[in-house]
Amino acid sequence: MDVCSRASELRCDQTMTSPTLSAEREFIDLIAGELASGVHAAVRRWMGEIEQILGSNLSDHAKLLRIREIAARAGCNPLKEQGRTV
């Protein structure tokens, strides 16, 4: 089957089940929007914490440790994959 025939077949299938696909798509879009909103809020919070640390009077070493703690809480610890922790 060539690409054009397959595309035509898919369009036909979508037309026959359009209300179901529309509802499923709306649900998926709703969930994706909520996830994106949550991720955006988390990143803003982490960036705010990091900015506070960078602007503090802590030593460079202490700043690095605090930022690594934030990254670890966020699940962004590349050393964790190697069996080491920060």
C-alpha positions as CSV (number, residue, x, y, z in Angstrom):
1,M,0.0,0.0,0.0
2,D,1.4,3.4,-0.9
3,V,1.6,6.4,1.3
4,C,-1.3,8.2,-0.4
5,S,-3.6,5.2,-0.1
6,R,-2.7,4.8,3.6
7,A,-3.3,8.6,4.3
8,S,-6.7,8.3,2.5
9,E,-7.6,5.3,4.6
10,L,-6.6,7.1,7.8
11,R,-8.8,10.1,6.9
12,C,-11.7,7.8,6.3
13,D,-11.2,6.1,9.7
14,Q,-11.0,9.5,11.4
15,T,-14.2,10.7,9.7
16,M,-16.1,7.6,10.8
17,T,-15.1,8.0,14.4
18,S,-14.7,11.7,14.6
19,P,-16.7,12.4,17.8
20,T,-14.7,9.7,19.7
21,L,-11.4,11.0,18.3
22,S,-12.4,14.5,19.1
23,A,-13.2,13.7,22.7
24,E,-10.0,11.7,23.1
25,R,-8.0,14.5,21.5
26,E,-9.6,17.0,23.8
27,F,-8.9,14.9,26.9
28,I,-5.2,14.4,25.8
29,D,-4.9,18.1,25.2
30,L,-6.3,18.8,28.6
31,I,-3.9,16.4,30.3
32,A,-0.9,17.7,28.3
33,G,-1.8,21.3,29.2
34,E,-2.0,20.4,32.9
35,L,1.4,18.7,32.7
36,A,3.0,21.6,30.9
37,S,1.6,24.0,33.5
38,G,3.0,21.9,36.3
39,V,6.4,21.7,34.7
40,H,6.5,25.4,34.1
41,A,5.6,26.1,37.7
42,A,8.3,23.7,39.0
43,V,11.0,25.2,36.7
44,R,10.1,28.7,37.8
45,R,10.4,27.7,41.4
46,W,13.7,26.0,40.9
47,M,15.1,28.9,39.0
48,G,13.9,31.3,41.8
49,E,15.7,29.1,44.4
50,I,18.9,29.0,42.2
51,E,18.8,32.8,41.7
52,Q,18.5,33.3,45.5
53,I,21.5,31.0,46.1
54,L,23.6,32.7,43.4
55,G,22.9,36.1,44.9
56,S,23.7,35.0,48.5
57,N,26.9,35.5,50.4
58,L,27.6,31.8,50.5
59,S,31.0,30.6,49.3
60,D,31.2,29.2,45.7
61,H,31.5,25.7,47.1
62,A,28.4,26.1,49.3
63,K,26.4,27.6,46.4
64,L,27.4,24.7,44.2
65,L,26.3,22.2,46.9
66,R,22.9,24.0,47.4
67,I,22.3,24.1,43.6
68,R,23.1,20.4,43.4
69,E,20.6,19.7,46.1
70,I,17.9,21.5,44.1
71,A,18.9,19.5,41.0
72,A,18.8,16.3,42.9
73,R,15.3,17.0,44.3
74,A,14.2,17.8,40.8
75,G,15.6,14.4,39.6
76,C,18.4,16.0,37.6
77,N,21.4,14.2,39.0
78,P,23.6,12.8,36.3
79,L,25.9,11.2,38.9
80,K,22.9,9.2,40.2
81,E,22.9,7.2,37.0
82,Q,26.5,6.2,37.6
83,G,25.8,5.0,41.1
84,R,27.2,8.0,42.8
85,T,25.4,10.8,44.6
86,V,26.3,14.4,45.0
